[in-house]
Amino acid sequence: MRLVCPLCGARDVREFSYKGDALLVVRPAADAGAEAFHEYVHIRENPAGRHAELWFHGQGCGAWLRVERDTVTHEVFSVALAREGRE
């Protein structure tokens, strides 16, 4: 699988690290209750199909990326800098 980094261009997936669901960039407010933080830290969905994920380009530019891909076929639909793709 190859990802097209917005800063570096097309690269082999081995340059990147998967970091989880893209919703992780939307943190609970500081005054949110314990249940909100429990959900944020521990509860994860594991969808089959099209999904938005966070990837880190650790062997390249060091950018955090929001990758939309199919978790079954690994088809990549879009790659953007995570700061530009907030939900």
PyMOL Python script that loads the backbone (N, CA, C, O; Angstrom):
from pymol import cmd

cmd.read_pdbstr("""\
ATOM      1  N   MET A   1       0.845  -1.176   0.000  1.00  0.00           N
ATOM      2  CA  MET A   1       0.000   0.000   0.000  1.00  0.00           C
ATOM      3  C   MET A   1       0.888   1.236   0.000  1.00  0.00           C
ATOM      4  O   MET A   1       1.933   1.261   0.650  1.00  0.00           O
ATOM      5  N   ARG A   2       0.466   2.252  -0.729  1.00  0.00           N
ATOM      6  CA  ARG A   2       1.187   3.516  -0.777  1.00  0.00           C
ATOM      7  C   ARG A   2       0.265   4.636  -0.322  1.00  0.00           C
ATOM      8  O   ARG A   2      -0.930   4.630  -0.621  1.00  0.00           O
ATOM      9  N   LEU A   3       0.826   5.596   0.403  1.00  0.00           N
ATOM     10  CA  LEU A   3       0.095   6.793   0.805  1.00  0.00           C
ATOM     11  C   LEU A   3       0.750   7.992   0.135  1.00  0.00           C
ATOM     12  O   LEU A   3       1.973   8.046   0.004  1.00  0.00           O
ATOM     13  N   VAL A   4      -0.051   8.934  -0.281  1.00  0.00           N
ATOM     14  CA  VAL A   4       0.471  10.153  -0.905  1.00  0.00           C
ATOM     15  C   VAL A   4       0.485  11.248   0.149  1.00  0.00           C
ATOM     16  O   VAL A   4      -0.535  11.886   0.411  1.00  0.00           O
ATOM     17  N   CYS A   5       1.644  11.458   0.748  1.00  0.00           N
ATOM     18  CA  CYS A   5       1.810  12.508   1.751  1.00  0.00           C
ATOM     19  C   CYS A   5       1.659  13.858   1.056  1.00  0.00           C
ATOM     20  O   CYS A   5       2.275  14.074   0.012  1.00  0.00           O
ATOM     21  N   PRO A   6       0.849  14.781   1.606  1.00  0.00           N
ATOM     22  CA  PRO A   6       0.692  16.099   0.981  1.00  0.00           C
ATOM     23  C   PRO A   6       2.002  16.887   0.905  1.00  0.00           C
ATOM     24  O   PRO A   6       2.130  17.797   0.086  1.00  0.00           O
ATOM     25  N   LEU A   7       2.974  16.543   1.752  1.00  0.00           N
ATOM     26  CA  LEU A   7       4.244  17.269   1.769  1.00  0.00           C
ATOM     27  C   LEU A   7       5.360  16.559   1.013  1.00  0.00           C
ATOM     28  O   LEU A   7       6.242  17.214   0.456  1.00  0.00           O
ATOM     29  N   CYS A   8       5.333  15.216   0.985  1.00  0.00           N
ATOM     30  CA  CYS A   8       6.440  14.442   0.408  1.00  0.00           C
ATOM     31  C   CYS A   8       6.096  13.690  -0.872  1.00  0.00           C
ATOM     32  O   CYS A   8       6.996  13.244  -1.584  1.00  0.00           O
ATOM     33  N   GLY A   9       4.812  13.542  -1.174  1.00  0.00           N
ATOM     34  CA  GLY A   9       4.413  12.766  -2.340  1.00  0.00           C
ATOM     35  C   GLY A   9       4.172  11.304  -1.983  1.00  0.00           C
ATOM     36  O   GLY A   9       4.076  10.951  -0.807  1.00  0.00           O
ATOM     37  N   ALA A  10       4.078  10.461  -3.001  1.00  0.00           N
ATOM     38  CA  ALA A  10       3.770   9.044  -2.811  1.00  0.00           C
ATOM     39  C   ALA A  10       4.918   8.335  -2.093  1.00  0.00           C
ATOM     40  O   ALA A  10       6.084   8.457  -2.468  1.00  0.00           O
ATOM     41  N   ARG A  11       4.547   7.584  -1.040  1.00  0.00           N
ATOM     42  CA  ARG A  11       5.535   6.862  -0.245  1.00  0.00           C
ATOM     43  C   ARG A  11       4.975   5.494   0.130  1.00  0.00           C
ATOM     44  O   ARG A  11       3.760   5.311   0.199  1.00  0.00           O
ATOM     45  N   ASP A  12       5.861   4.542   0.368  1.00  0.00           N
ATOM     46  CA  ASP A  12       5.476   3.221   0.825  1.00  0.00           C
ATOM     47  C   ASP A  12       4.905   3.328   2.245  1.00  0.00           C
ATOM     48  O   ASP A  12       5.369   4.135   3.050  1.00  0.00           O
ATOM     49  N   VAL A  13       3.914   2.519   2.534  1.00  0.00           N
ATOM     50  CA  VAL A  13       3.235   2.564   3.826  1.00  0.00           C
ATOM     51  C   VAL A  13       4.190   2.292   4.992  1.00  0.00           C
ATOM     52  O   VAL A  13       3.894   2.676   6.124  1.00  0.00           O
ATOM     53  N   ARG A  14       5.322   1.640   4.742  1.00  0.00           N
ATOM     54  CA  ARG A  14       6.287   1.355   5.815  1.00  0.00           C
ATOM     55  C   ARG A  14       6.897   2.613   6.415  1.00  0.00           C
ATOM     56  O   ARG A  14       7.478   2.552   7.499  1.00  0.00           O
ATOM     57  N   GLU A  15       6.778   3.767   5.728  1.00  0.00           N
ATOM     58  CA  GLU A  15       7.270   5.026   6.280  1.00  0.00           C
ATOM     59  C   GLU A  15       6.310   5.615   7.304  1.00  0.00           C
ATOM     60  O   GLU A  15       6.662   6.569   7.997  1.00  0.00           O
ATOM     61  N   PHE A  16       5.104   5.063   7.412  1.00  0.00           N
ATOM     62  CA  PHE A  16       4.044   5.629   8.236  1.00  0.00           C
ATOM     63  C   PHE A  16       3.687   4.698   9.383  1.00  0.00           C
ATOM     64  O   PHE A  16       3.937   3.494   9.322  1.00  0.00           O
ATOM     65  N   SER A  17       3.098   5.269  10.430  1.00  0.00           N
ATOM     66  CA  SER A  17       2.571   4.490  11.549  1.00  0.00           C
ATOM     67  C   SER A  17       1.101   4.813  11.713  1.00  0.00           C
ATOM     68  O   SER A  17       0.711   5.981  11.745  1.00  0.00           O
ATOM     69  N   TYR A  18       0.287   3.775  11.816  1.00  0.00           N
ATOM     70  CA  TYR A  18      -1.145   3.943  12.061  1.00  0.00           C
ATOM     71  C   TYR A  18      -1.322   4.354  13.512  1.00  0.00           C
ATOM     72  O   TYR A  18      -0.730   3.746  14.404  1.00  0.00           O
ATOM     73  N   LYS A  19      -2.129   5.381  13.760  1.00  0.00           N
ATOM     74  CA  LYS A  19      -2.295   5.892  15.121  1.00  0.00           C
ATOM     75  C   LYS A  19      -3.727   5.847  15.629  1.00  0.00           C
ATOM     76  O   LYS A  19      -3.981   6.251  16.764  1.00  0.00           O
ATOM     77  N   GLY A  20      -4.677   5.364  14.819  1.00  0.00           N
ATOM     78  CA  GLY A  20      -6.041   5.214  15.329  1.00  0.00           C
ATOM     79  C   GLY A  20      -7.071   5.984  14.535  1.00  0.00           C
ATOM     80  O   GLY A  20      -6.793   6.537  13.471  1.00  0.00           O
ATOM     81  N   ASP A  21      -8.260   6.003  15.084  1.00  0.00           N
ATOM     82  CA  ASP A  21      -9.418   6.659  14.484  1.00  0.00           C
ATOM     83  C   ASP A  21      -9.188   8.167  14.386  1.00  0.00           C
ATOM     84  O   ASP A  21      -8.641   8.773  15.307  1.00  0.00           O
ATOM     85  N   ALA A  22      -9.598   8.765  13.287  1.00  0.00           N
ATOM     86  CA  ALA A  22      -9.415  10.213  13.101  1.00  0.00           C
ATOM     87  C   ALA A  22     -10.221  11.036  14.094  1.00  0.00           C
ATOM     88  O   ALA A  22      -9.935  12.218  14.285  1.00  0.00           O
ATOM     89  N   LEU A  23     -11.214  10.441  14.725  1.00  0.00           N
ATOM     90  CA  LEU A  23     -11.983  11.171  15.739  1.00  0.00           C
ATOM     91  C   LEU A  23     -11.150  11.502  16.972  1.00  0.00           C
ATOM     92  O   LEU A  23     -11.580  12.298  17.806  1.00  0.00           O
ATOM     93  N   LEU A  24      -9.958  10.901  17.103  1.00  0.00           N
ATOM     94  CA  LEU A  24      -9.102  11.182  18.252  1.00  0.00           C
ATOM     95  C   LEU A  24      -8.660  12.635  18.306  1.00  0.00           C
ATOM     96  O   LEU A  24      -8.263  13.106  19.372  1.00  0.00           O
ATOM     97  N   VAL A  25      -8.715  13.359  17.199  1.00  0.00           N
ATOM     98  CA  VAL A  25      -8.329  14.773  17.225  1.00  0.00           C
ATOM     99  C   VAL A  25      -9.399  15.627  17.883  1.00  0.00           C
ATOM    100  O   VAL A  25      -9.149  16.791  18.195  1.00  0.00           O
ATOM    101  N   VAL A  26     -10.590  15.071  18.100  1.00  0.00           N
ATOM    102  CA  VAL A  26     -11.686  15.790  18.757  1.00  0.00           C
ATOM    103  C   VAL A  26     -11.739  15.313  20.203  1.00  0.00           C
ATOM    104  O   VAL A  26     -12.420  14.340  20.526  1.00  0.00           O
ATOM    105  N   ARG A  27     -11.006  16.016  21.068  1.00  0.00           N
ATOM    106  CA  ARG A  27     -10.918  15.628  22.475  1.00  0.00           C
ATOM    107  C   ARG A  27     -12.080  16.205  23.277  1.00  0.00           C
ATOM    108  O   ARG A  27     -12.646  17.231  22.900  1.00  0.00           O
ATOM    109  N   PRO A  28     -12.439  15.546  24.392  1.00  0.00           N
ATOM    110  CA  PRO A  28     -13.464  16.119  25.269  1.00  0.00           C
ATOM    111  C   PRO A  28     -12.971  17.439  25.865  1.00  0.00           C
ATOM    112  O   PRO A  28     -11.767  17.666  25.985  1.00  0.00           O
ATOM    113  N   ALA A  29     -13.903  18.292  26.232  1.00  0.00           N
ATOM    114  CA  ALA A  29     -13.557  19.560  26.883  1.00  0.00           C
ATOM    115  C   ALA A  29     -12.889  19.274  28.225  1.00  0.00           C
ATOM    116  O   ALA A  29     -13.115  18.222  28.823  1.00  0.00           O
ATOM    117  N   ALA A  30     -12.075  20.202  28.693  1.00  0.00           N
ATOM    118  CA  ALA A  30     -11.346  20.023  29.947  1.00  0.00           C
ATOM    119  C   ALA A  30     -12.274  19.761  31.123  1.00  0.00           C
ATOM    120  O   ALA A  30     -11.902  19.057  32.062  1.00  0.00           O
ATOM    121  N   ASP A  31     -13.470  20.318  31.080  1.00  0.00           N
ATOM    122  CA  ASP A  31     -14.409  20.136  32.194  1.00  0.00           C
ATOM    123  C   ASP A  31     -15.392  18.985  31.963  1.00  0.00           C
ATOM    124  O   ASP A  31     -16.366  18.848  32.704  1.00  0.00           O
ATOM    125  N   ALA A  32     -15.147  18.165  30.952  1.00  0.00           N
ATOM    126  CA  ALA A  32     -16.009  17.004  30.684  1.00  0.00           C
ATOM    127  C   ALA A  32     -15.855  15.996  31.819  1.00  0.00           C
ATOM    128  O   ALA A  32     -14.813  15.943  32.473  1.00  0.00           O
ATOM    129  N   GLY A  33     -16.850  15.234  32.040  1.00  0.00           N
ATOM    130  CA  GLY A  33     -16.831  14.258  33.125  1.00  0.00           C
ATOM    131  C   GLY A  33     -15.944  13.063  32.829  1.00  0.00           C
ATOM    132  O   GLY A  33     -15.412  12.915  31.729  1.00  0.00           O
ATOM    133  N   ALA A  34     -15.797  12.213  33.840  1.00  0.00           N
ATOM    134  CA  ALA A  34     -14.949  11.030  33.733  1.00  0.00           C
ATOM    135  C   ALA A  34     -15.445  10.086  32.642  1.00  0.00           C
ATOM    136  O   ALA A  34     -14.638   9.455  31.960  1.00  0.00           O
ATOM    137  N   GLU A  35     -16.759   9.982  32.469  1.00  0.00           N
ATOM    138  CA  GLU A  35     -17.310   9.087  31.448  1.00  0.00           C
ATOM    139  C   GLU A  35     -16.881   9.510  30.047  1.00  0.00           C
ATOM    140  O   GLU A  35     -16.584   8.662  29.206  1.00  0.00           O
ATOM    141  N   ALA A  36     -16.846  10.826  29.792  1.00  0.00           N
ATOM    142  CA  ALA A  36     -16.427  11.332  28.481  1.00  0.00           C
ATOM    143  C   ALA A  36     -14.971  10.969  28.202  1.00  0.00           C
ATOM    144  O   ALA A  36     -14.632  10.590  27.081  1.00  0.00           O
ATOM    145  N   PHE A  37     -14.111  11.081  29.209  1.00  0.00           N
ATOM    146  CA  PHE A  37     -12.704  10.738  29.023  1.00  0.00           C
ATOM    147  C   PHE A  37     -12.509   9.228  28.914  1.00  0.00           C
ATOM    148  O   PHE A  37     -11.645   8.769  28.167  1.00  0.00           O
ATOM    149  N   HIS A  38     -13.298   8.457  29.645  1.00  0.00           N
ATOM    150  CA  HIS A  38     -13.243   6.999  29.510  1.00  0.00           C
ATOM    151  C   HIS A  38     -13.581   6.601  28.071  1.00  0.00           C
ATOM    152  O   HIS A  38     -12.881   5.787  27.470  1.00  0.00           O
ATOM    153  N   GLU A  39     -14.641   7.168  27.527  1.00  0.00           N
ATOM    154  CA  GLU A  39     -15.042   6.876  26.139  1.00  0.00           C
ATOM    155  C   GLU A  39     -13.927   7.264  25.171  1.00  0.00           C
ATOM    156  O   GLU A  39     -13.606   6.506  24.256  1.00  0.00           O
ATOM    157  N   TYR A  40     -13.340   8.435  25.371  1.00  0.00           N
ATOM    158  CA  TYR A  40     -12.293   8.939  24.473  1.00  0.00           C
ATOM    159  C   TYR A  40     -11.050   8.048  24.493  1.00  0.00           C
ATOM    160  O   TYR A  40     -10.468   7.773  23.443  1.00  0.00           O
ATOM    161  N   VAL A  41     -10.642   7.598  25.678  1.00  0.00           N
ATOM    162  CA  VAL A  41      -9.399   6.846  25.819  1.00  0.00           C
ATOM    163  C   VAL A  41      -9.563   5.357  25.506  1.00  0.00           C
ATOM    164  O   VAL A  41      -8.677   4.752  24.903  1.00  0.00           O
ATOM    165  N   HIS A  42     -10.688   4.761  25.912  1.00  0.00           N
ATOM    166  CA  HIS A  42     -10.781   3.304  25.882  1.00  0.00           C
ATOM    167  C   HIS A  42     -11.742   2.701  24.865  1.00  0.00           C
ATOM    168  O   HIS A  42     -11.549   1.559  24.447  1.00  0.00           O
ATOM    169  N   ILE A  43     -12.755   3.426  24.464  1.00  0.00           N
ATOM    170  CA  ILE A  43     -13.781   2.836  23.608  1.00  0.00           C
ATOM    171  C   ILE A  43     -13.456   3.139  22.149  1.00  0.00           C
ATOM    172  O   ILE A  43     -13.365   4.301  21.753  1.00  0.00           O
ATOM    173  N   ARG A  44     -13.283   2.082  21.352  1.00  0.00           N
ATOM    174  CA  ARG A  44     -12.946   2.235  19.936  1.00  0.00           C
ATOM    175  C   ARG A  44     -13.894   1.405  19.091  1.00  0.00           C
ATOM    176  O   ARG A  44     -14.270   0.294  19.465  1.00  0.00           O
ATOM    177  N   GLU A  45     -14.273   1.951  17.957  1.00  0.00           N
ATOM    178  CA  GLU A  45     -15.037   1.191  16.989  1.00  0.00           C
ATOM    179  C   GLU A  45     -14.041   0.521  16.050  1.00  0.00           C
ATOM    180  O   GLU A  45     -12.919   1.001  15.884  1.00  0.00           O
ATOM    181  N   ASN A  46     -14.444  -0.571  15.445  1.00  0.00           N
ATOM    182  CA  ASN A  46     -13.588  -1.283  14.509  1.00  0.00           C
ATOM    183  C   ASN A  46     -14.396  -1.537  13.236  1.00  0.00           C
ATOM    184  O   ASN A  46     -14.788  -2.669  12.955  1.00  0.00           O
ATOM    185  N   PRO A  47     -14.639  -0.479  12.475  1.00  0.00           N
ATOM    186  CA  PRO A  47     -15.524  -0.623  11.316  1.00  0.00           C
ATOM    187  C   PRO A  47     -14.859  -1.373  10.154  1.00  0.00           C
ATOM    188  O   PRO A  47     -13.645  -1.312   9.957  1.00  0.00           O
ATOM    189  N   ALA A  48     -15.685  -2.065   9.410  1.00  0.00           N
ATOM    190  CA  ALA A  48     -15.240  -2.669   8.157  1.00  0.00           C
ATOM    191  C   ALA A  48     -15.756  -1.776   7.050  1.00  0.00           C
ATOM    192  O   ALA A  48     -16.952  -1.492   6.988  1.00  0.00           O
ATOM    193  N   GLY A  49     -14.871  -1.328   6.174  1.00  0.00           N
ATOM    194  CA  GLY A  49     -15.275  -0.453   5.080  1.00  0.00           C
ATOM    195  C   GLY A  49     -14.594   0.899   5.164  1.00  0.00           C
ATOM    196  O   GLY A  49     -13.526   1.038   5.759  1.00  0.00           O
ATOM    197  N   ARG A  50     -15.224   1.888   4.564  1.00  0.00           N
ATOM    198  CA  ARG A  50     -14.648   3.230   4.473  1.00  0.00           C
ATOM    199  C   ARG A  50     -14.573   3.867   5.853  1.00  0.00           C
ATOM    200  O   ARG A  50     -15.541   3.864   6.614  1.00  0.00           O
ATOM    201  N   HIS A  51     -13.382   4.422   6.161  1.00  0.00           N
ATOM    202  CA  HIS A  51     -13.133   4.928   7.507  1.00  0.00           C
ATOM    203  C   HIS A  51     -12.029   5.987   7.469  1.00  0.00           C
ATOM    204  O   HIS A  51     -11.125   5.917   6.638  1.00  0.00           O
ATOM    205  N   ALA A  52     -12.108   6.965   8.372  1.00  0.00           N
ATOM    206  CA  ALA A  52     -11.081   8.005   8.498  1.00  0.00           C
ATOM    207  C   ALA A  52     -10.134   7.641   9.641  1.00  0.00           C
ATOM    208  O   ALA A  52     -10.571   7.320  10.746  1.00  0.00           O
ATOM    209  N   GLU A  53      -8.830   7.696   9.357  1.00  0.00           N
ATOM    210  CA  GLU A  53      -7.814   7.274  10.321  1.00  0.00           C
ATOM    211  C   GLU A  53      -6.711   8.328  10.439  1.00  0.00           C
ATOM    212  O   GLU A  53      -6.537   9.171   9.559  1.00  0.00           O
ATOM    213  N   LEU A  54      -5.972   8.257  11.548  1.00  0.00           N
ATOM    214  CA  LEU A  54      -4.781   9.080  11.732  1.00  0.00           C
ATOM    215  C   LEU A  54      -3.542   8.240  11.440  1.00  0.00           C
ATOM    216  O   LEU A  54      -3.425   7.110  11.915  1.00  0.00           O
ATOM    217  N   TRP A  55      -2.631   8.790  10.666  1.00  0.00           N
ATOM    218  CA  TRP A  55      -1.351   8.156  10.367  1.00  0.00           C
ATOM    219  C   TRP A  55      -0.254   9.193  10.627  1.00  0.00           C
ATOM    220  O   TRP A  55      -0.468  10.390  10.436  1.00  0.00           O
ATOM    221  N   PHE A  56       0.910   8.730  11.061  1.00  0.00           N
ATOM    222  CA  PHE A  56       2.056   9.591  11.330  1.00  0.00           C
ATOM    223  C   PHE A  56       3.177   9.242  10.357  1.00  0.00           C
ATOM    224  O   PHE A  56       3.545   8.075  10.220  1.00  0.00           O
ATOM    225  N   HIS A  57       3.716  10.252   9.686  1.00  0.00           N
ATOM    226  CA  HIS A  57       4.793  10.037   8.715  1.00  0.00           C
ATOM    227  C   HIS A  57       6.141  10.127   9.448  1.00  0.00           C
ATOM    228  O   HIS A  57       6.895  11.085   9.279  1.00  0.00           O
ATOM    229  N   GLY A  58       6.417   9.122  10.252  1.00  0.00           N
ATOM    230  CA  GLY A  58       7.609   9.110  11.097  1.00  0.00           C
ATOM    231  C   GLY A  58       8.914   8.943  10.347  1.00  0.00           C
ATOM    232  O   GLY A  58       9.946   9.429  10.810  1.00  0.00           O
ATOM    233  N   GLN A  59       8.906   8.271   9.206  1.00  0.00           N
ATOM    234  CA  GLN A  59      10.127   8.066   8.425  1.00  0.00           C
ATOM    235  C   GLN A  59      10.248   9.085   7.297  1.00  0.00           C
ATOM    236  O   GLN A  59      10.988   8.887   6.333  1.00  0.00           O
ATOM    237  N   GLY A  60       9.508  10.170   7.440  1.00  0.00           N
ATOM    238  CA  GLY A  60       9.529  11.227   6.423  1.00  0.00           C
ATOM    239  C   GLY A  60       9.502  12.587   7.087  1.00  0.00           C
ATOM    240  O   GLY A  60      10.386  12.926   7.873  1.00  0.00           O
ATOM    241  N   CYS A  61       8.475  13.366   6.762  1.00  0.00           N
ATOM    242  CA  CYS A  61       8.394  14.759   7.196  1.00  0.00           C
ATOM    243  C   CYS A  61       7.873  14.939   8.620  1.00  0.00           C
ATOM    244  O   CYS A  61       7.934  16.047   9.154  1.00  0.00           O
ATOM    245  N   GLY A  62       7.361  13.877   9.247  1.00  0.00           N
ATOM    246  CA  GLY A  62       6.854  13.988  10.608  1.00  0.00           C
ATOM    247  C   GLY A  62       5.444  14.541  10.690  1.00  0.00           C
ATOM    248  O   GLY A  62       5.001  14.948  11.764  1.00  0.00           O
ATOM    249  N   ALA A  63       4.739  14.563   9.582  1.00  0.00           N
ATOM    250  CA  ALA A  63       3.376  15.112   9.562  1.00  0.00           C
ATOM    251  C   ALA A  63       2.366  14.093  10.078  1.00  0.00           C
ATOM    252  O   ALA A  63       2.531  12.886   9.906  1.00  0.00           O
ATOM    253  N   TRP A  64       1.320  14.609  10.715  1.00  0.00           N
ATOM    254  CA  TRP A  64       0.157  13.811  11.079  1.00  0.00           C
ATOM    255  C   TRP A  64      -0.832  13.918   9.936  1.00  0.00           C
ATOM    256  O   TRP A  64      -1.137  15.016   9.470  1.00  0.00           O
ATOM    257  N   LEU A  65      -1.338  12.767   9.479  1.00  0.00           N
ATOM    258  CA  LEU A  65      -2.218  12.731   8.318  1.00  0.00           C
ATOM    259  C   LEU A  65      -3.571  12.137   8.664  1.00  0.00           C
ATOM    260  O   LEU A  65      -3.679  11.245   9.506  1.00  0.00           O
ATOM    261  N   ARG A  66      -4.594  12.643   8.005  1.00  0.00           N
ATOM    262  CA  ARG A  66      -5.941  12.067   8.086  1.00  0.00           C
ATOM    263  C   ARG A  66      -6.130  11.301   6.780  1.00  0.00           C
ATOM    264  O   ARG A  66      -6.207  11.894   5.704  1.00  0.00           O
ATOM    265  N   VAL A  67      -6.202   9.976   6.889  1.00  0.00           N
ATOM    266  CA  VAL A  67      -6.307   9.103   5.720  1.00  0.00           C
ATOM    267  C   VAL A  67      -7.695   8.487   5.707  1.00  0.00           C
ATOM    268  O   VAL A  67      -8.126   7.879   6.687  1.00  0.00           O
ATOM    269  N   GLU A  68      -8.388   8.649   4.592  1.00  0.00           N
ATOM    270  CA  GLU A  68      -9.672   7.984   4.434  1.00  0.00           C
ATOM    271  C   GLU A  68      -9.438   6.787   3.524  1.00  0.00           C
ATOM    272  O   GLU A  68      -9.012   6.938   2.379  1.00  0.00           O
ATOM    273  N   ARG A  69      -9.727   5.574   4.056  1.00  0.00           N
ATOM    274  CA  ARG A  69      -9.479   4.367   3.285  1.00  0.00           C
ATOM    275  C   ARG A  69     -10.497   3.296   3.645  1.00  0.00           C
ATOM    276  O   ARG A  69     -11.192   3.386   4.657  1.00  0.00           O
ATOM    277  N   ASP A  70     -10.567   2.298   2.805  1.00  0.00           N
ATOM    278  CA  ASP A  70     -11.431   1.148   3.047  1.00  0.00           C
ATOM    279  C   ASP A  70     -10.617   0.134   3.832  1.00  0.00           C
ATOM    280  O   ASP A  70      -9.577  -0.325   3.361  1.00  0.00           O
ATOM    281  N   THR A  71     -11.081  -0.220   5.029  1.00  0.00           N
ATOM    282  CA  THR A  71     -10.323  -1.133   5.880  1.00  0.00           C
ATOM    283  C   THR A  71     -10.382  -2.576   5.403  1.00  0.00           C
ATOM    284  O   THR A  71      -9.640  -3.421   5.904  1.00  0.00           O
ATOM    285  N   VAL A  72     -11.255  -2.872   4.441  1.00  0.00           N
ATOM    286  CA  VAL A  72     -11.352  -4.229   3.895  1.00  0.00           C
ATOM    287  C   VAL A  72     -10.436  -4.381   2.682  1.00  0.00           C
ATOM    288  O   VAL A  72      -9.669  -5.340   2.597  1.00  0.00           O
ATOM    289  N   THR A  73     -10.517  -3.433   1.740  1.00  0.00           N
ATOM    290  CA  THR A  73      -9.747  -3.533   0.501  1.00  0.00           C
ATOM    291  C   THR A  73      -8.434  -2.747   0.542  1.00  0.00           C
ATOM    292  O   THR A  73      -7.574  -2.937  -0.318  1.00  0.00           O
ATOM    293  N   HIS A  74      -8.277  -1.870   1.528  1.00  0.00           N
ATOM    294  CA  HIS A  74      -7.117  -0.979   1.677  1.00  0.00           C
ATOM    295  C   HIS A  74      -7.052   0.096   0.590  1.00  0.00           C
ATOM    296  O   HIS A  74      -6.012   0.732   0.416  1.00  0.00           O
ATOM    297  N   GLU A  75      -8.142   0.306  -0.137  1.00  0.00           N
ATOM    298  CA  GLU A  75      -8.184   1.390  -1.123  1.00  0.00           C
ATOM    299  C   GLU A  75      -8.143   2.724  -0.386  1.00  0.00           C
ATOM    300  O   GLU A  75      -8.918   2.943   0.546  1.00  0.00           O
ATOM    301  N   VAL A  76      -7.249   3.611  -0.795  1.00  0.00           N
ATOM    302  CA  VAL A  76      -7.112   4.928  -0.178  1.00  0.00           C
ATOM    303  C   VAL A  76      -7.909   5.929  -1.005  1.00  0.00           C
ATOM    304  O   VAL A  76      -7.725   6.035  -2.217  1.00  0.00           O
ATOM    305  N   PHE A  77      -8.805   6.668  -0.332  1.00  0.00           N
ATOM    306  CA  PHE A  77      -9.650   7.650  -1.009  1.00  0.00           C
ATOM    307  C   PHE A  77      -9.083   9.065  -0.901  1.00  0.00           C
ATOM    308  O   PHE A  77      -9.180   9.845  -1.848  1.00  0.00           O
ATOM    309  N   SER A  78      -8.491   9.397   0.252  1.00  0.00           N
ATOM    310  CA  SER A  78      -7.922  10.734   0.407  1.00  0.00           C
ATOM    311  C   SER A  78      -6.878  10.737   1.523  1.00  0.00           C
ATOM    312  O   SER A  78      -6.934   9.937   2.457  1.00  0.00           O
ATOM    313  N   VAL A  79      -5.921  11.663   1.398  1.00  0.00           N
ATOM    314  CA  VAL A  79      -4.902  11.893   2.411  1.00  0.00           C
ATOM    315  C   VAL A  79      -4.770  13.397   2.562  1.00  0.00           C
ATOM    316  O   VAL A  79      -4.580  14.115   1.580  1.00  0.00           O
ATOM    317  N   ALA A  80      -4.871  13.870   3.797  1.00  0.00           N
ATOM    318  CA  ALA A  80      -4.741  15.313   4.066  1.00  0.00           C
ATOM    319  C   ALA A  80      -3.988  15.499   5.382  1.00  0.00           C
ATOM    320  O   ALA A  80      -3.934  14.583   6.203  1.00  0.00           O
ATOM    321  N   LEU A  81      -3.418  16.664   5.581  1.00  0.00           N
ATOM    322  CA  LEU A  81      -2.814  16.968   6.861  1.00  0.00           C
ATOM    323  C   LEU A  81      -3.914  16.928   7.913  1.00  0.00           C
ATOM    324  O   LEU A  81      -5.006  17.449   7.686  1.00  0.00           O
ATOM    325  N   ALA A  82      -3.637  16.318   9.060  1.00  0.00           N
ATOM    326  CA  ALA A  82      -4.661  16.133  10.087  1.00  0.00           C
ATOM    327  C   ALA A  82      -5.228  17.466  10.565  1.00  0.00           C
ATOM    328  O   ALA A  82      -6.416  17.545  10.877  1.00  0.00           O
ATOM    329  N   ARG A  83      -4.422  18.495  10.629  1.00  0.00           N
ATOM    330  CA  ARG A  83      -4.917  19.788  11.095  1.00  0.00           C
ATOM    331  C   ARG A  83      -5.924  20.402  10.134  1.00  0.00           C
ATOM    332  O   ARG A  83      -6.711  21.263  10.525  1.00  0.00           O
ATOM    333  N   GLU A  84      -5.905  19.961   8.868  1.00  0.00           N
ATOM    334  CA  GLU A  84      -6.856  20.477   7.866  1.00  0.00           C
ATOM    335  C   GLU A  84      -8.118  19.638   7.793  1.00  0.00           C
ATOM    336  O   GLU A  84      -9.105  20.069   7.196  1.00  0.00           O
ATOM    337  N   GLY A  85      -8.115  18.440   8.389  1.00  0.00           N
ATOM    338  CA  GLY A  85      -9.249  17.542   8.243  1.00  0.00           C
ATOM    339  C   GLY A  85     -10.017  17.295   9.518  1.00  0.00           C
ATOM    340  O   GLY A  85     -10.611  16.229   9.679  1.00  0.00           O
ATOM    341  N   ARG A  86     -10.022  18.258  10.437  1.00  0.00           N
ATOM    342  CA  ARG A  86     -10.726  18.068  11.698  1.00  0.00           C
ATOM    343  C   ARG A  86     -12.221  17.911  11.454  1.00  0.00           C
ATOM    344  O   ARG A  86     -12.808  18.553  10.583  1.00  0.00           O
ATOM    345  N   GLU A  87     -12.811  17.032  12.256  1.00  0.00           N
ATOM    346  CA  GLU A  87     -14.239  16.732  12.116  1.00  0.00           C
ATOM    347  C   GLU A  87     -15.055  17.891  12.643  1.00  0.00           C
ATOM    348  O   GLU A  87     -16.285  17.842  12.618  1.00  0.00           O
TER     349      GLU A  87
END
""", "prot")
cmd.dss("prot")
cmd.show_as("cartoon", "prot")
cmd.util.cbc("prot")
cmd.orient("prot")
